[in-house]
Amino acid sequence: MARAWLVMNGPNPNPVDPRIDAVVFDVFRTLLRFHDDEQPEHPWEVLAAVLQRAGATASAAEVRSKRADLVSAEFTRVDHVHSDIDMALVYRQLVEALIPTCADPDVLAAEAAKEFRRAATTYCEPYDGTAQFIEELSRDYLVAVASNTQRIYTARELSEAGLYDLFSAVLFSSDIERGKPDPLLLERVLHSIGVRPEHAVYIGDNPLDDYVAAMAAGCRFVLIRHEAPYGHTELGLPASVPIIRSFDQLPPLLDGLAQ
């Protein structure tokens, strides 16, 4: 019922105090242009090779099957309608299962995750001007990240793009084992920077998960679409939700929202 109300009515157009103290960003298709594919054999062959160099005897197919079992077990453990898991735990469990004598499973797990992710990634790059935009925005607002993704993957990806250290706080769904559209991710990151939800704006590309999470958390929301579709009807959003196509449209919009 609450979700239906949000979709029908959109954000509150008349907040009591409209000032904006923080701008919080999603990551993929918001800050980073990204695509990955774990279905081909190649990423699994790379993962198996990393483990084999450390003493594992499992084939790529066996590694793939074992990781799938571990992922399933973690989701069973978390058991929430909007659950996420921490893949760092999965990779550690994978190392411990396949190489019981490994002296430092956390180090090997991190290397295995990095090499697998790289092998599965088709492209990962910041949208043009993103770093400069975040730097400039941070002069006027606290800036943070709240995204449905894995820290063991995306902390490195943001760092390599020159973005991670630009934010006052970075929180991923893997950190709290809960993902959007549940509002907890946004609530936690705003609490960490000391900003009330009504004084924050969330920027994301997903017209369902990002929008519902922002509304449920009590934030204002701006949809960014670097690619089509762009229209409210196509995206299933109320006409009151601002939609932008590039970051240079955001500062004047924030000024307007704060009036």
C-alpha positions in Angstrom: 0.0 0.0 0.0 2.8 2.5 0.9 4.7 1.7 -2.2 1.5 2.2 -4.4 1.0 5.6 -2.7 4.6 6.6 -3.5 4.2 5.6 -7.1 0.9 7.5 -7.5 1.9 10.7 -5.6 5.6 11.1 -5.8 7.8 13.0 -3.3 6.3 15.7 -1.0 6.5 18.9 -3.0 6.4 21.1 0.1 8.9 19.9 2.7 8.8 22.0 5.9 12.5 23.0 5.5 13.6 22.6 1.9 17.3 23.2 2.4 19.7 20.5 1.0 22.7 19.4 3.1 23.7 16.2 1.3 23.6 14.7 -2.2 23.8 10.9 -2.2 24.6 8.9 -5.4 24.0 5.4 -6.8 27.1 4.0 -8.6 26.3 2.0 -11.8 24.8 3.9 -14.7 24.9 6.9 -12.4 28.6 7.5 -11.7 30.1 4.6 -13.7 29.3 3.3 -17.1 29.4 -0.4 -16.4 28.6 -3.8 -17.8 29.6 -7.3 -16.7 28.7 -10.8 -17.6 29.5 -13.8 -15.4 27.9 -16.4 -17.8 30.9 -17.1 -20.1 33.5 -19.6 -19.1 36.4 -17.1 -19.1 35.8 -15.5 -15.7 35.5 -18.9 -14.1 38.7 -20.1 -15.7 40.5 -17.0 -14.4 39.1 -17.5 -10.9 40.1 -21.2 -11.0 43.6 -20.3 -12.2 44.1 -17.9 -9.2 43.1 -20.6 -6.8 45.1 -23.3 -8.5 48.3 -21.2 -8.3 47.7 -21.2 -4.5 47.3 -25.0 -4.4 43.7 -25.7 -5.3 43.0 -28.7 -7.6 39.3 -27.8 -8.5 38.4 -27.2 -12.1 36.7 -24.1 -13.4 33.4 -25.9 -13.4 33.9 -27.2 -9.9 34.8 -23.7 -8.7 31.7 -22.3 -10.3 29.5 -24.9 -8.7 31.1 -24.4 -5.3 30.7 -20.6 -5.4 27.1 -21.0 -6.4 26.4 -23.2 -3.4 28.1 -20.8 -1.1 26.1 -17.8 -2.5 22.9 -19.8 -2.0 23.8 -20.6 1.5 24.5 -17.0 2.3 21.2 -15.8 1.0 19.5 -18.5 3.0 21.3 -17.2 6.1 20.4 -13.5 5.5 16.8 -14.4 4.7 15.2 -10.9 4.0 12.9 -9.8 1.2 15.5 -7.3 0.2 18.6 -9.2 1.3 22.0 -8.9 -0.1 25.1 -10.9 0.9 28.8 -10.0 1.4 30.7 -11.6 -1.4 33.9 -11.1 0.6 32.6 -13.8 2.9 31.8 -16.1 0.0 35.3 -15.8 -1.5 36.9 -16.5 1.9 34.7 -19.5 2.3 35.6 -20.6 -1.2 39.3 -20.4 -0.4 38.9 -22.2 2.9 37.0 -25.0 1.2 39.3 -25.5 -1.7 42.6 -24.7 0.0 42.3 -25.7 3.7 46.0 -25.0 4.4 45.9 -21.5 2.9 47.9 -19.3 5.3 46.0 -16.0 4.6 42.6 -16.8 3.1 41.5 -13.1 3.2 44.4 -12.0 1.0 43.8 -14.8 -1.5 40.0 -14.2 -1.4 40.5 -10.5 -2.3 42.9 -11.4 -5.2 40.4 -14.0 -6.5 37.5 -11.6 -6.3 39.5 -8.9 -8.1 40.6 -11.1 -10.9 37.2 -12.7 -11.4 35.5 -9.3 -11.5 38.0 -7.9 -14.0 37.5 -11.0 -16.2 33.7 -10.6 -16.1 33.7 -6.9 -16.8 33.0 -5.7 -20.3 33.5 -2.0 -19.5 33.8 0.1 -16.4 34.5 3.8 -16.6 33.2 7.1 -15.1 30.9 9.2 -17.2 32.7 12.3 -18.7 33.5 14.9 -16.1 32.2 12.9 -13.1 35.2 13.5 -10.8 35.4 17.2 -11.5 31.6 17.4 -11.0 31.7 15.6 -7.6 34.7 17.8 -6.5 32.7 21.0 -7.3 29.5 19.7 -5.7 31.3 18.9 -2.5 32.1 22.6 -2.0 28.4 23.2 -1.3 27.1 19.8 -0.1 28.1 16.7 1.7 28.4 14.0 -1.0 28.0 10.3 -0.4 27.4 7.0 -2.1 24.7 4.4 -1.3 24.5 1.6 -3.9 23.4 -2.0 -4.3 26.7 -3.6 -5.0 29.6 -5.5 -3.4 32.4 -3.6 -1.5 34.9 -6.3 -2.6 34.3 -5.2 -6.2 33.1 -1.7 -6.2 35.4 0.0 -3.7 38.3 -0.8 -6.1 36.3 0.3 -9.2 35.4 3.7 -7.7 39.1 4.1 -6.6 40.4 3.3 -10.0 38.0 5.9 -11.5 39.4 8.5 -9.0 36.1 8.8 -7.2 36.1 6.9 -4.0 38.0 9.4 -1.9 35.8 12.3 -3.1 32.9 11.2 -0.9 32.3 11.8 2.8 30.8 8.3 3.1 30.5 5.2 0.9 28.0 2.5 1.8 27.2 -0.6 -0.2 24.4 -3.1 0.2 27.0 -5.8 1.0 28.0 -3.8 4.1 24.6 -4.1 5.7 23.3 -7.2 3.9 20.3 -5.2 2.7 19.6 -3.6 -0.6 17.2 -1.1 -2.2 14.3 -0.7 -2.5 14.6 -1.2 1.2 15.4 2.3 2.7 17.9 1.0 5.2 20.9 1.7 2.9 20.0 5.4 2.6 19.1 5.7 6.2 22.4 4.3 7.3 24.6 6.4 5.1 22.7 9.6 6.0 23.1 8.8 9.7 26.8 8.3 9.2 27.2 11.9 7.8 24.7 13.4 10.3 22.1 14.5 7.8 18.4 14.1 8.2 16.6 12.5 5.2 14.5 15.5 4.4 17.7 17.5 3.9 19.1 15.0 1.4 18.7 14.3 -2.3 19.3 10.8 -3.8 20.5 10.6 -7.4 20.0 7.3 -9.1 19.2 5.7 -12.5 16.7 3.1 -11.5 13.1 4.3 -11.7 11.9 1.6 -9.3 14.5 0.6 -6.7 16.2 4.0 -6.4 12.9 6.0 -6.4 11.1 3.7 -3.9 14.1 3.6 -1.5 14.5 7.4 -1.5 10.8 8.0 -0.9 10.6 5.4 1.8 13.7 6.9 3.5 12.2 10.4 3.3 14.7 11.8 0.8 14.0 13.8 -2.3 14.9 12.0 -5.5 16.4 12.9 -8.9 16.5 10.3 -11.7 19.6 10.5 -13.9 19.4 8.8 -17.3 22.6 8.8 -19.3 20.8 6.7 -21.9 17.2 6.3 -23.1 14.4 5.9 -22.1 14.0 9.4 -20.6 10.3 10.0 -20.3 8.2 9.7 -17.2 5.6 7.5 -18.8 8.1 5.1 -20.2 9.9 4.9 -16.9 6.7 4.6 -14.8 7.4 7.7 -12.7 5.2 10.5 -11.5 5.6 13.7 -13.4 6.8 15.4 -10.3 10.0 13.4 -10.2 12.9 15.4 -11.9 14.7 13.6 -14.6 18.1 14.7 -15.9 20.4 13.4 -18.6 23.8 14.7 -17.4 25.4 16.1 -14.3 25.5 19.6 -15.5 21.8 19.8 -15.2 21.9 18.9 -11.4 23.3 22.1 -9.7 20.5 24.4 -10.9 17.9 21.7 -10.1 19.3 21.4 -6.5 19.1 25.2 -6.2 15.4 25.0 -7.2 14.7 22.2 -4.8 16.2 24.1 -1.9 13.9 27.1 -2.4 
